[in-house]
Amino acid sequence: MKTLWLLLTLLLTVCLGVFCRNQEEKLIKHLFEERGYNKEVRPAKSKNEPVDVYLALTLSNLISLKETDETLTSNVWMEHGWYDHRLTWNKSLFDDISILRLPADMVWQPQIVLENNNDGQFQVAYYCNVLLYPNGYVYWLPPAIFRSTCLINVNFFPFDWQNCSLIFRSKTYSANEINLELAMSDETEGIIEWVDIDPEAFTENGEWAIRHRPAKKVTDPKYTHDDLEYQEVHFYLIIQRKPLFYIINLIVPCVLISSLVVLVFFLPAKAGGQKCTVSISVLLAQTVFLFLIAQKVPETSLSVPLIGKYLMFVMFVATLVVMNCVIALNVSLRTPNTHTMSGKLKRVFLEVLPQYLGMHLEPSEDSWDIPRPRRRSSFGTMLKAEEYILKKPRSELMFERQKDRHGLKSLFFDKFADGVDVGTTTNLYKGLAHMAPEIKDCVDACNFIAQSTKEQNDTGSEMENWVLIGKVMDKVCFWIAILVFTIGTVGIFLMGHLNNVPELPFPGEQKKYAPP
């Protein structure tokens, strides 16, 4: 008995399925064969009556935005809707069938395509079934992956925002034949003036955040109703870049490497080669970052990206630092034989500027300046040696006959035995010069040595002053470089921080084009 009931239930189910299927087949035959439906004919009741076509866009995923190709890739569902009076039926005559699913190529289509595509694919990705309703309304929701053109503005890269759009229009019918409109919302009973997003099905992009997504119909007054370009439906995606990736991987390393260029001023003034090496190394590193940016942004001469402006700025600063290193090295290696240090130059760099820079310098004094205790030199040693020789009895015995011959007495030497100074020694040299040629040559040699030692001391003092001037120049340029680098870095990136998306999508319109 139980088996019999199962057989009866299975038979009833099959019969009902066949009956329902026969009803759908009967309806399809009624609509397409008995009425003589022609999908090539526009579903208008009269020749001059346009067919209203309702469009809506549901964004499933914002896949990517390639700046170099200026291409926006998005995964969407393109909603089409229109009324075809030839596809109406009475539900009561066909077992209350309220919806009919048919292949899309069986009915008339308005031929809506993506006008601003960037890959030559105008149509949707998959031709799914259309839904027919008893009142003749045709609903078609095909999926598509569109690659549309998007004009990239790189002025504030990587703190930029872009306004991309998807432009749809019919490639077959003009405004006299079809009328493009935005679809109506079943919930709000109003026009859907935005790109719809299903929170459960939407996948957020890791680089871009959607700020506005308005939609509007646009008519171009330059064309007439007979032109295909007259009416279009625009779906806008105003997106803002998430800059964290570029801050961590591009901006921070660039700023840190560029800041190293100011450290060259802490090297000694004479270390010009090492200073230039550090500066040029930083300059080369900045060039590498510039190449990385060139691969990311489109090749355009209309604008320069913000990070590119910053790199050009720090490269300019690095170039000035290299020039300063060369100049400071030139100043530090100057000698009295090639350059003369003026008093004004010495006063400015060795007295005035160090007071404002917090430097404590002790410039070396020349022999004609105010006398001060000099460091121990060979000149004083030579004077003591001469005094030692003059006081020795051996010298008196050596020159005893020469004294008698020239009428000199020992009292002349005794007079100066206890106090020998430079002037006395000079007079003594003059007196001895008349005594014998050998003594004259010895005296000339001693004078030459004394004069050379004095000139070397003076030259060393002036060279030391040139080194101090180079040190002061480095300190001045260090503070200037720090000031310029800090102001430039903060100023340039502050411009990007202040580049925010406007609160309203269209200037001059107090309308947000967003769902309530």
Helices and strands as residue ranges (DSSP letters): H 2-29, I 30-34, E 51-66, E 71-83, G 85-87, G 91-94, E 100-102, G 104-106, E 112-114, E 130-132, E 137-140, E 143-149, E 161-170, E 178-182, E 196-197, E 208-212, E 215-219, E 231-241, H 244-246, I 247-251, H 252-259, G 260-266, H 272-296, H 306-332, H 343-347, I 348-352, H 353-357, H 378-391, H 393-398, H 400-406, H 410-415, H 422-433, H 437-497
